[in-house]
Amino acid sequence: MKRCPECRRDFYDDSLIFCLDDGTRLLDGPPSVDGPATALLHLTPSSAEAETRAQIDIINPTAVLSSPDLTSKKIDKRLLAAPVIAVLLIAGFAGYRFVGSGNSKQIESIAVMPFVNTSGNADIEYLSDGMTETLIGSLSKLPALNVKARSIVFRYKGKDIDLKTIAKELGVQAILNGHVDQRGDRLSLSLELIDPNTENVIWTDQYDRKASDIVSLQTEIARDVSSKLRLKLSGSEEQALNKKYTDDPEAYRLYLQARFYLNKRVGKEFEKAEGYLRQAIERDPNFALAYVGLSEFVGQDDRPKAKENILRAIALDPQLPEAHGALAFQLTLDRDWAAAEREMNRALELDPNNVRTHQWSGTLALMTGRYDQCRQEFDRAIAIDPTLPDLYNNRGSCLVAAGRVDEGIEQVRKATEIDPGYAWSFSHLSFLLRMKGDHANSVEMRAHSTELLDRPDLAAALRDAFRQKGWNGYLHELLGQTTDSFRSRTRRASILAELGEKEESFKSLNDALGQSDWWLFSIKYDPAFDQMRDDPRFQAIAKKFEP
């Protein structure tokens, strides 16, 4: 018997490690009193013959007890009834496992909640977060299953919200909770699959492994969870579920640490993430997924190196959807539309639920003037993950490009509401308000975005320039500022064009063309360039964005 030192609840399965109520590590309790589960086992000829694995499966409830040779003519009739009695008693037992409602239908939607780090060591928070994210990614590759995105479920991290509320807000049939603990070279994980409507436990299991077994453990839990969801998998889907991205546990841990810092969305943390990715590749030079991650860091400053990393990943793993999606985006920036479309389709074929690929597919449609398709792709991406501000920023661009400026502005405002700390949304809103001629609010949004980048001095200078010298004074001040969020040569060309500096504007446009500036497509609808549209040089640049 084991007991929780916090809630004082008793458990009668010695394989349990954590309390299934609060995640506290269990202590050995007094062995003198038989608990309900042990008493049931005593009904069988030998309790040692009963199943000891820490799970009861609603799909096969009669497998709770294993019986001896029931064909023996000498067997006591009471023993024949024992398994039936045991199942009936367990079904009514309000303990730590529930047989459930008996519904064996396939579960079609699930929220994998952030695993709780019960070690007391904040330094392994990356492990509990990373194992959660990896499981979400694995299950998301199954087309028949709606898995809530990482950014959605992590909003609930550390919050005490009842399961019914979470299920209602997310619209899911099942919730998976987990607790992670690492002590020395031992890694322990407890999982609990719950029906949020009844709050019954559908399935629970304990995993106690060597810390070096983390890679195989990750694939094992993906298989187990999909099995308990009653999913019917094709051969390719089973293969995707069992996929190992590296066999080196240290490389995998370094990758999880990189993801942990990348998800913080802070500049200094990005540097840590890049460092961990490089270390992961040093540990395992064949770690394809790490090459894809690294390409995101070198992409803006050294695009040939970014593409080299992506092509290396594809050579190592041709079935890696993240690599094909990343290559499609690079080809989009190269304006190689046909090749970009092929890679995009391949990425979506391998993983139809990848939000980034839908985002990039929408970007490709935006750049080539297919605005209806653009909105459809961003609608799909938002349906998968409605918490990412860039999806609304990009959808807003689709609407503005199609001439629906007010609707586009509202989309970008929504992005600022979803993440009020994301500077780029306010910078983008400033640009759209400038297009509309709302100068005062454009200045304020630009200044606010600069404040979010920890440059209150530059924000004050922008406001002062507008107040003292008007709109043109503000534009001159903006040109003179260099911040991380104002690296676009196209946006600089737009300001120069509005100030009447036509030749300087063309110089910036040519720079943007050489750098494959993401925003270059916006010259097609930015009114600042209206006085330049009849110039053959401008028409030659605009022609590059024809599909």
C-alpha positions in Angstrom: 0.0 0.0 0.0 1.1 3.6 -0.7 -0.2 6.9 0.7 -0.1 10.5 -0.5 1.5 12.7 2.2 -0.5 15.7 1.0 -4.1 14.5 0.6 -3.7 11.3 2.7 -5.3 9.2 0.0 -4.3 5.5 0.0 -3.4 3.5 -3.1 -3.2 -0.2 -3.3 -1.0 -0.6 -6.4 2.7 -0.7 -5.5 3.7 0.2 -9.1 2.2 3.8 -8.6 4.7 6.5 -8.0 2.6 9.7 -7.9 -0.7 10.6 -6.4 -3.3 10.7 -9.2 -5.1 13.6 -7.5 -2.3 16.1 -6.9 0.9 14.6 -8.4 2.7 14.3 -5.1 5.2 11.5 -4.8 3.7 8.6 -2.9 5.1 7.1 0.3 5.0 3.5 1.5 2.0 3.0 3.8 1.3 0.4 6.5 1.0 -3.1 4.9 -1.2 -4.6 7.5 -4.6 -3.7 6.1 -5.8 -5.0 2.7 -7.2 -2.3 0.5 -10.1 -2.9 -1.9 -7.9 -3.9 -4.8 -6.0 -6.5 -2.7 -9.2 -7.9 -1.3 -10.5 -8.5 -4.8 -7.3 -10.3 -5.7 -7.7 -12.6 -2.7 -10.8 -14.0 -4.4 -8.7 -15.6 -7.0 -6.6 -18.8 -6.3 -3.4 -16.8 -6.4 -3.1 -13.0 -6.3 0.2 -13.3 -8.0 -1.6 -14.5 -11.1 -3.5 -11.1 -11.3 -2.4 -8.5 -13.7 0.0 -6.0 -12.0 0.4 -3.4 -14.7 -1.0 -0.1 -13.5 -3.9 0.2 -15.9 -7.5 -0.8 -16.4 -8.6 -0.5 -20.0 -12.2 0.4 -20.6 -12.0 -1.5 -23.9 -11.3 -4.8 -22.2 -12.6 -4.6 -18.6 -12.6 -8.3 -18.1 -8.9 -8.3 -18.4 -8.6 -6.8 -15.0 -8.0 -10.3 -13.5 -6.3 -13.3 -15.1 -7.7 -16.6 -14.0 -6.2 -20.1 -13.8 -7.3 -23.0 -16.0 -11.1 -22.6 -15.8 -11.6 -25.8 -17.8 -10.7 -27.9 -14.8 -13.7 -29.9 -13.6 -12.6 -29.7 -10.0 -12.5 -25.9 -9.8 -14.6 -24.3 -7.1 -17.7 -22.6 -8.6 -17.0 -19.6 -6.4 -13.8 -19.1 -8.2 -15.6 -19.1 -11.5 -17.7 -16.2 -10.2 -14.7 -14.3 -8.8 -13.6 -12.5 -11.9 -17.2 -11.3 -12.6 -17.6 -10.2 -9.0 -14.3 -8.4 -9.2 -15.3 -6.5 -12.3 -18.6 -5.4 -10.8 -16.9 -4.3 -7.6 -14.3 -2.3 -9.5 -16.9 -0.6 -11.7 -18.5 0.7 -8.5 -15.3 1.5 -6.7 -14.6 5.2 -6.5 -10.9 4.7 -6.3 -8.1 5.8 -8.5 -9.2 3.8 -11.6 -12.5 3.8 -13.4 -13.8 1.3 -15.9 -15.7 4.1 -17.5 -19.0 4.3 -19.2 -18.4 1.3 -21.5 -18.3 3.5 -24.5 -15.7 2.0 -26.9 -16.2 4.5 -29.6 -13.1 6.2 -31.1 -12.1 9.4 -29.4 -11.7 12.1 -32.0 -10.5 15.1 -30.0 -8.0 15.5 -27.2 -6.1 18.1 -25.2 -2.7 17.0 -23.9 -2.3 19.3 -20.9 1.2 20.5 -19.9 2.9 17.8 -18.0 3.6 18.8 -14.4 7.2 18.8 -13.2 7.0 17.1 -9.8 10.7 16.9 -9.2 11.0 20.2 -7.4 13.8 21.1 -9.8 13.0 24.0 -12.1 16.0 23.2 -14.2 14.1 20.2 -15.7 11.0 22.2 -16.6 12.2 22.0 -20.2 11.7 18.2 -19.9 8.1 18.2 -18.8 7.3 20.9 -21.4 9.3 19.2 -24.1 7.7 15.8 -23.6 4.3 17.4 -23.7 5.1 19.2 -26.9 6.6 16.1 -28.5 3.5 14.1 -27.7 1.3 16.8 -29.1 3.3 16.8 -32.3 3.2 13.0 -32.7 -0.5 12.8 -32.2 -1.2 15.8 -34.4 0.2 13.8 -37.4 -2.9 11.5 -37.2 -5.5 12.9 -39.6 -8.5 11.3 -37.7 -7.5 13.0 -34.4 -8.1 16.7 -33.5 -5.2 17.6 -31.1 -5.2 21.0 -29.5 -2.1 22.9 -30.3 0.7 23.5 -27.8 0.1 27.2 -27.5 -3.6 26.6 -26.7 -3.1 24.1 -23.9 -0.1 25.9 -22.4 -2.4 28.8 -21.5 -3.7 26.5 -18.7 -0.3 25.7 -17.3 -0.1 26.2 -13.6 -3.8 27.2 -13.4 -6.4 25.4 -11.2 -9.3 25.0 -13.7 -11.7 22.1 -13.6 -11.7 19.6 -16.4 -15.3 20.3 -17.5 -14.5 24.0 -18.1 -11.3 23.1 -20.0 -13.2 20.6 -22.2 -16.0 23.1 -22.9 -13.6 25.9 -23.8 -11.5 23.6 -26.1 -14.3 21.4 -27.4 -12.5 18.1 -26.7 -13.7 14.6 -25.8 -10.7 13.6 -23.7 -8.0 15.2 -21.6 -4.6 13.7 -20.9 -2.7 14.8 -17.8 0.9 13.8 -17.0 3.4 14.1 -14.2 7.2 14.0 -14.8 9.9 13.3 -12.2 13.6 12.8 -12.6 15.8 11.6 -9.7 19.4 11.0 -10.7 19.4 8.6 -13.6 15.7 7.6 -13.2 12.9 9.1 -15.2 9.3 8.6 -14.1 6.1 9.5 -15.9 2.5 9.0 -14.9 -0.3 9.5 -17.5 -4.0 9.8 -16.9 -6.6 9.9 -19.7 -9.8 11.4 -18.5 -13.4 11.7 -19.7 -14.0 15.4 -18.8 -17.8 15.0 -18.9 -17.9 12.4 -16.1 -14.3 13.1 -14.8 -13.8 9.3 -14.9 -10.4 8.0 -15.6 -10.4 6.1 -18.9 -6.9 4.9 -18.6 -3.8 5.4 -16.5 -0.3 4.1 -16.6 3.1 4.5 -14.9 6.4 4.6 -16.7 9.7 4.2 -14.8 12.7 4.2 -17.0 16.4 5.1 -17.1 16.9 8.8 -18.1 18.8 7.5 -21.1 15.6 5.8 -22.4 13.8 9.1 -22.9 13.7 8.7 -26.7 12.1 5.3 -26.7 9.8 6.4 -23.9 8.5 9.2 -26.0 7.5 6.9 -28.8 6.1 4.4 -26.4 3.7 6.8 -24.8 2.5 8.0 -28.2 1.6 4.5 -29.1 -0.1 3.8 -25.8 -2.2 7.0 -25.9 -3.3 6.4 -29.5 -4.3 2.9 -28.6 -6.5 4.0 -25.7 -8.1 6.6 -28.0 -9.3 3.6 -30.2 -7.7 5.1 -33.3 -7.6 3.0 -36.4 -4.2 3.7 -37.9 -2.8 3.0 -41.4 0.7 1.6 -41.8 2.1 5.0 -42.6 0.4 6.5 -39.6 1.8 3.9 -37.3 5.2 4.5 -38.8 4.9 8.3 -38.2 3.8 7.6 -34.6 6.8 5.4 -33.9 9.2 7.8 -35.5 12.5 8.6 -33.6 14.2 11.8 -34.7 17.4 10.8 -32.9 18.7 7.8 -31.0 21.0 10.0 -28.9 19.2 10.9 -25.6 21.5 13.8 -24.9 20.9 15.3 -28.4 17.2 14.9 -27.8 17.5 16.7 -24.4 19.4 19.5 -26.0 16.7 19.8 -28.6 14.0 20.0 -25.9 16.0 22.7 -24.2 16.2 24.7 -27.5 12.4 24.4 -27.9 11.9 25.5 -24.3 13.8 28.7 -24.8 12.4 29.3 -28.3 8.8 29.2 -27.0 9.6 32.0 -24.6 9.6 34.4 -27.6 12.3 36.7 -26.1 15.4 37.8 -27.9 18.0 36.7 -25.3 16.2 33.3 -25.0 16.4 32.9 -28.8 20.2 33.0 -28.5 20.1 30.2 -25.9 17.8 28.2 -28.2 20.2 28.5 -31.1 23.1 27.4 -28.9 21.3 24.3 -27.7 20.4 23.4 -31.3 24.0 23.6 -32.4 25.0 21.4 -29.4 22.3 18.9 -30.4 23.8 18.7 -33.9 27.3 18.3 -32.5 26.0 15.3 -30.5 24.2 13.8 -33.4 25.2 15.2 -36.9 22.2 13.2 -38.4 19.6 14.9 -36.3 17.4 16.2 -39.1 14.8 18.0 -37.0 17.6 20.1 -35.3 18.8 21.3 -38.7 15.3 22.5 -39.5 15.2 24.4 -36.2 18.6 25.9 -36.8 17.5 27.2 -40.3 15.0 29.5 -38.6 17.8 31.3 -36.8 20.1 31.9 -39.8 17.3 32.4 -42.2 17.1 36.2 -42.1 20.8 37.0 -42.2 22.2 34.1 -44.2 19.5 32.5 -46.3 21.9 30.3 -48.3 23.0 28.7 -45.0 19.4 28.3 -44.0 18.6 26.5 -47.2 21.7 24.4 -46.8 20.5 23.3 -43.3 17.0 22.4 -44.7 18.4 20.4 -47.6 20.6 18.6 -45.2 17.6 17.7 -43.1 15.7 16.4 -46.1 18.7 14.3 -47.2 18.7 12.8 -43.7 15.0 12.3 -43.5 12.9 12.7 -46.7 9.7 12.1 -44.8 10.2 15.1 -42.4 7.2 17.5 -43.0 8.9 20.3 -41.1 11.8 20.3 -43.5 9.6 20.3 -46.6 7.5 23.2 -45.2 10.7 25.2 -44.3 12.1 24.6 -47.8 8.8 25.7 -49.3 9.0 29.0 -47.4 12.6 29.6 -48.6 11.5 28.9 -52.2 8.7 31.4 -51.7 11.2 34.0 -50.7 13.2 33.1 -53.8 10.0 33.6 -55.8 10.3 30.1 -57.3 6.5 29.7 -57.1 6.2 26.3 -58.8 8.9 24.6 -56.6 7.5 26.3 -53.5 4.0 24.9 -54.3 5.4 21.4 -54.7 7.2 21.4 -51.4 4.2 22.9 -49.7 1.9 20.2 -50.9 4.5 17.5 -49.9 4.6 19.0 -46.4 0.9 19.0 -46.0 0.7 15.5 -47.4 3.0 14.3 -44.6 1.4 16.4 -41.9 -2.0 18.0 -42.8 -2.4 19.5 -39.3 0.9 21.5 -39.3 -0.1 25.1 -38.6 3.2 26.5 -39.8 2.8 24.8 -43.2 -0.7 26.3 -43.6 0.7 29.7 -42.6 3.5 29.4 -45.3 1.0 28.2 -47.8 -1.2 31.2 -47.1 1.9 33.4 -47.5 2.6 31.9 -50.9 -0.9 32.6 -52.0 -0.7 36.1 -50.7 2.5 36.9 -52.6 1.1 35.6 -55.8 -2.1 37.5 -55.6 -4.5 34.5 -54.8 -6.2 36.3 -52.0 -9.2 33.9 -51.6 -6.9 31.0 -51.3 -4.7 33.0 -48.9 -7.7 33.6 -46.5 -8.7 29.9 -46.7 -5.2 28.8 -45.7 -5.1 31.2 -42.8 -8.6 30.1 -41.8 -7.3 26.5 -41.6 -4.3 27.6 -39.6 -6.4 29.6 -37.2 -8.8 26.6 -36.8 -5.8 24.5 -35.7 -4.3 27.2 -33.4 -6.3 30.4 -32.8 -3.7 31.7 -30.3 -0.9 32.7 -32.7 -0.9 36.5 -33.5 0.9 36.2 -36.8 -1.9 34.2 -38.3 -4.2 37.2 -37.8 -1.5 39.6 -39.0 -1.1 37.6 -42.2 -4.8 37.2 -42.7 -5.1 40.9 -42.3 -2.6 41.4 -45.1 -4.7 39.1 -47.3 -7.7 41.3 -46.7 -5.8 44.6 -47.3 -4.3 43.3 -50.5 -7.8 42.4 -51.7 -8.9 46.0 -51.0 -10.7 45.3 -47.8 -8.6 47.6 -45.6 -10.9 48.1 -42.7 -11.4 44.3 -42.3 -7.7 43.8 -42.5 -7.1 46.4 -39.8 -9.6 44.6 -37.5 -7.7 41.3 -38.0 -4.4 42.9 -37.0 -6.1 44.5 -34.0 -7.2 41.0 -32.9 -3.5 40.0 -33.1 -2.6 42.8 -30.7 -5.3 41.6 -28.3 -4.2 37.9 -28.4 -0.7 38.9 -27.5 -0.4 42.4 -26.2 3.4 42.0 -25.7 4.2 41.1 -29.3 5.8 44.2 -30.8 5.4 43.2 -34.5 1.6 43.2 -34.4 1.6 46.9 -33.3 4.2 47.8 -36.0 2.1 46.1 -38.6 -1.0 47.9 -37.4 0.9 51.2 -37.6 1.7 50.4 -41.3 -1.9 49.7 -42.2 -3.2 52.8 -40.3 -0.6 54.8 -42.3 -2.0 53.4 -45.5 -5.5 54.5 -44.4 -4.3 58.0 -43.6 -4.9 57.7 -39.8 -1.6 59.4 -38.9 -2.1 60.0 -35.2 -2.9 56.4 -34.4 -0.3 55.1 -36.8 2.4 57.1 -34.8 1.0 55.8 -31.5 1.1 52.2 -32.6 4.6 52.5 -33.9 5.8 54.1 -30.7 4.2 51.5 -28.7 5.8 48.7 -30.7 9.2 50.4 -30.0 8.5 50.5 -26.3 7.8 46.8 -26.3 11.3 46.4 -27.7 12.6 48.1 -24.6 13.4 51.4 -26.5 11.3 54.0 -24.7 13.8 56.7 -25.9 13.1 56.0 -29.5 9.3 55.8 -28.8 9.5 59.3 -27.2 11.4 60.6 -30.2 8.8 59.4 -32.6 6.0 61.1 -30.6 7.9 64.3 -30.2 8.7 64.5 -34.0 5.0 64.1 -34.9 3.9 66.6 -32.3 6.5 69.2 -33.3 7.0 68.7 -37.0 3.9 66.8 -38.1 3.6 63.7 -40.3 6.7 64.3 -42.4 8.8 65.0 -39.4 7.7 61.7 -37.9 8.6 59.9 -41.2 12.1 61.4 -41.2 12.6 60.4 -37.6 11.4 56.8 -38.4 13.9 56.6 -41.2 16.7 57.6 -38.9 15.9 54.9 -36.3 17.3 51.4 -36.6 15.6 48.8 -34.5 15.3 45.0 -34.9 11.7 45.4 -36.0 12.5 47.8 -38.8 14.9 45.9 -41.0 12.6 45.7 -44.1 14.0 47.5 -47.1 10.5 47.5 -48.6 9.1 49.4 -45.7 11.9 51.9 -45.9 11.3 52.3 -49.6 7.6 53.0 -48.8 8.5 55.8 -46.4 10.9 57.3 -48.9 8.3 57.2 -51.7 5.8 59.0 -49.4 8.4 61.7 -48.8 8.8 62.1 -52.5 12.3 60.6 -52.6 11.7 58.5 -55.7 15.3 57.6 -56.5 16.2 56.7 -53.0 13.0 54.6 -52.8 14.1 52.6 -55.9 17.5 52.0 -54.3 15.8 50.5 -51.3 13.5 48.4 -53.5 16.5 47.0 -55.3 18.1 46.2 -52.0 14.9 44.5 -50.9 14.9 42.5 -54.2 18.4 41.3 -53.6 17.7 40.3 -50.0 14.4 38.5 -50.9 12.6 40.8 -48.5 9.4 39.2 -47.3 7.4 42.4 -47.6 8.3 43.2 -51.2 5.0 41.9 -52.4 3.2 44.7 -50.5 4.3 47.3 -53.2 1.3 46.0 -55.2 -1.2 47.6 -52.8 0.8 50.2 -50.8 -0.6 53.6 -51.8 2.8 55.2 -51.0 4.0 53.8 -54.4 1.2 55.2 -56.4 3.4 57.9 -58.0 5.9 55.3 -59.1 3.6 52.7 -60.7 4.1 54.0 -64.3 7.9 53.7 -64.0 9.2 50.7 -65.9 11.6 49.9 -63.1 8.6 49.6 -60.7 6.7 47.5 -63.1 9.6 45.1 -63.5 9.7 44.5 -59.8 6.0 44.1 -59.5 6.0 41.6 -62.4 8.1 39.2 -60.3 5.1 38.5 -58.1 2.9 37.2 -60.9 2.2 33.5 -60.4 
